């Protein structure tokens, strides 16, 4: 059921799901459940997966766990090109080593945050991406200035592309105006939707992929929305987007990991607990996620 136009030469395009990671009640990783989840996503219209991102709680994993998650994803996907591991680390050397592991496992690309232990300047950012690119795997930059305090502006991204360090960018700033400036400065750099609640806007602005959160719970509906949006089929996309938006916007909130896992629990997927310092949702936050999820179910989405 995956899209027929997926191309292993540009495997970062299409719907790449930033996968959550199933944890048992003792907070150990359930690799069997994770493998089943990866297969289910691909069988339900998604093109590939992004393990070891923030949704996968990579910051809480040991090195052994993190490496095994990548191997599990590759085996379950059946084609390493469909796997884009997150390789973020405080040091460029460590990030490169994770990219080298991805290369050994046959992954088609990697996702890399800028240096985030401090507010890095442009020379440091460019050196960081150049170092990781030496691993030989196509690098997708991840622009998340909200959390990292390092802004990959269109000008800086154009420089990284000119350096040969990146092939695409996951754009999470929320500023959809940047899509047009980026297209002017680096027209061959692929723009990937980085936040679920600006999907339609960035698709219409020329995005060729979506590193997605809510397909973890609703892959078929999200796949239909994405395909219609990138095809410019507003008659199909706009009603779907309006119906799903109260759910999609939880992907951009501080509690996005718990929110998406709770939605998964509600629809019968392996959501489960999160590792500290994240704790279960309570009060109005939990109620809000439940309302949005139940609305999506009532609207017939799956």
N, C-alpha and C positions, 0 to 999 in steps of 0.2 A: 504493500500500500504506500510505500515511499514515493516521492515525486519522481516522475520519469526524467525530469530535466536535471537531476542531481549529477554532478560531474566530479569524478575523483581528481581531476586536474585542478579544480578550485573547490576543495571540499569544505571550506569555511562558509560557503554560500548556502542559502536555504535555511531551514529551521534546525538550529543546533541547540538542544535543550541543556541548559545549565542544571545538571541533575542534583536533586537532593540525595542524601546518603542515608539509607535505612540503618537505624541503630536498634539494637536489642534493648530490653529494659535495663540491663546492666551497662548500657552505653557502648558496648562493643559493636564493631561493624558487622552487619549481616551481609556478607558478600553474595550469598545465594539470592537473597531478596533483591540486591542491587543488580545482579545479572539479569534477573527476570524483568526488572523494571526497565533496563536498557532495551531489552528485546521488545517489550511491550510498546515503548515509545516509538521505535522504528517501525513496528508492525502497524502502528496507528497514525502514520502519516508524517512522522518527523524524519529528518535527514541524518541526524547524528546527535552526539552528546558531548557535553563539556563537563568532565569530572574535575574535581579538586578546584572548583571555584568557590566563591563565598557561600553559595547555596549548598555546596557540598561540605561546608564547615572545614575547609582544608587547614585553617589556622589551628584547629584542635587535634589534628591527626599527627601520629608519629610518622617518621620517615618510612618505616616499613608499611604502615597502613596506607600512606599516600601512594607509594609505589604499587602496592597490590590493587588499589582501586583502579589505577590506570590499566593494569593487566586484565582485571575483571571486565572493564568496559570494552577493551579491544576484543576479548574473546566473545563477549556477548553480542557485540555489534556485528561480528563476522567479517569486518573489514576495518583495519586500523585507520584508514583514511577518514572514516566517519567519526573519529574521536579527536577532540581538541582539548587536551588537558590544560588546566590552569597551571602555570609554572611560576607564579608570583613568589617572591622571597625577599627578605630584607637585603640580601647581598646579591650582586650581579653574578658572582661565581656560583652561588647556590641555584639561582634561577636558571643559569646555563646548564647546570648538572641535571635539573629536572627536564629541561628541553632535550638533553642528550638521552635521558631515559625514554622520553616520548619517541625519539628517533629510533631507538633500539626496538621499541614495541611496534613500530610501523605506523605511528599516528600521522595524520595528514596535516596537522597544524597545531600550534600552541597559542594560548591566550596569556598575555603578559601585561600586568600593571606596571606603571612607572615606579621608580624608587619611592618607597612610601614610609621609610623610617624617619624621614625629615622632608622639608619642602625643597626638593631638588631643583636646581636651575637647569636651563636648557642644555649646556654642555654635558652635565651629569646624566640627564635623561637620554640624550643621543648616544652617549657612551654605553649606557645600560642596555639599550635596545641593540646596539651594534654587537655587544658581547654575547647576548643570548642568541642573536641571529647566526652567530658562528657555529652553532650546533647543527645548522643545515636544515632545520624544519621551518616552514613558513610561519611567521610570527604575526598574530593579530594583536594590535595594541588595544588596551582597555582604558578608556578615558572615564574616570570616576572622580572628578575633582571634589565632590562632596565629601568623600571618605578619605581620599589620599592627600588632599590639599595641593596636589600637583595637577595643573590643568594642561591637557594636551590640546592646545588651541589648533585651529585649522592651519595656521602658519607653521607651527611646530610639527604637526602631523605631515605636512607637505615635505618638511625637511627630513623627517624620518623615512618617508617613502623614497625621496631622492637619494638618501644614504643607502638604500637597499635593505633597510632593517625591518620593514613591515610590509605586509600585503593588504591589510585591512585594519579597520578600527571598529571596536565595539563602543558606540557613542552613548554614554549614560548621563551626559550633563543635563539633559532635559531641554536644551536650547535647540529647537529644530531649525532655527535660522542658520546654524552652523553647516548644515548639510549643503546649502547652496554655495557658501564660501569655500567649503572643502572641495566641491566639484569644480570650482574655478581654479583653485590653487593646485590640486592634484587629481585631475579627472580620472586617472586610472586606479586610484586607491579605492578599494571597496569599502563602502559604508554599510555597517551592520547595526541593526536596531539593538540597543542595549537596555532599554526599559520598556516593559510591556505596555505601559499606558501612553506611549507616544508612537505605537506601532503604525497606525494609519498615516500619521503625519510624515514619519520618516520613510515609509514605503512609497508614498506619493512623491517624496523628494528624491527618490532614486536609490534607496537602500536595496541591497541584493541579498540580504540575509538577516536573520534574527537570532541572537543569543538569548534564549527565552526562558522564563521562569514558570509561568502558569500552565504550559503544556504538561508539566509533571502531573497535573490533576485532570486537565481537559485537553488532551492532545488532538483529538479529531476536530473539535470546535476551533481551537487555535490554529490548526493547520488550514482549515477552510478559510478562516479570517485572513491569514497571511497570504495565501495563494490569491485570494480575491483582491487584496490590497495591492500586491506587487503587479497584478495584471491590470490595475486601474479599474476594476469592476466595482464601482461605488454602489451600485444597486444591491450587490450582495454584501460588500464589506461594511458599509456604514450601519445597516441595522444590526449586524453581528457585533460590531465594535461598541455600539450603544448598549447592547444587551450585556456585553461582557465587561464593560469598562469599570463598573463598581468593584469587580473582582481584580481586574488587571492592575489597578492602581496600588494594590497592596504590595506589588513587586517593588515599588519605589519607596516604601516606608522602612523605618528602622527595623521593624519586626518582620521583615520579608521572609526570613527562613522559617520562623515559627508559623507565619501565616500560610505559606504554601504547604508546609507539612500538615497543618490542621485541615486545609482544604482537601488534601490527599486522604487523610483519615476519614473525612466525611463521605467521600465518594468511593471508599473502599480500596484505596491504594496504600502502599507501605510508607506512610508518612512517619509517624512515631515521634519519639522524643528528640531533643537537641542536646548537645553537650554544653555545659557551662563554659562561658558566662551567660549563655542564652538559657532562659527558663520558659516554661509554658506560658501562653497568653492567658490573661485573666480580664475580668470586668468588661468594659465597653469595647476594648480592642478585640477580645475574643468574640464578643457578640457581633461586632461589625464584620469580621471575617466569616462567621457562620452565616450571617444574613446574605452576604454577597455570594457565598458558595451555594447556599440553598436556592437563591434566585437563579443562578446559572443552571442548576439541576432542573428547577421548575420550568425554565425556558427551553428545556430539552437538550442542553449541551452535554457533551461527554468528551 
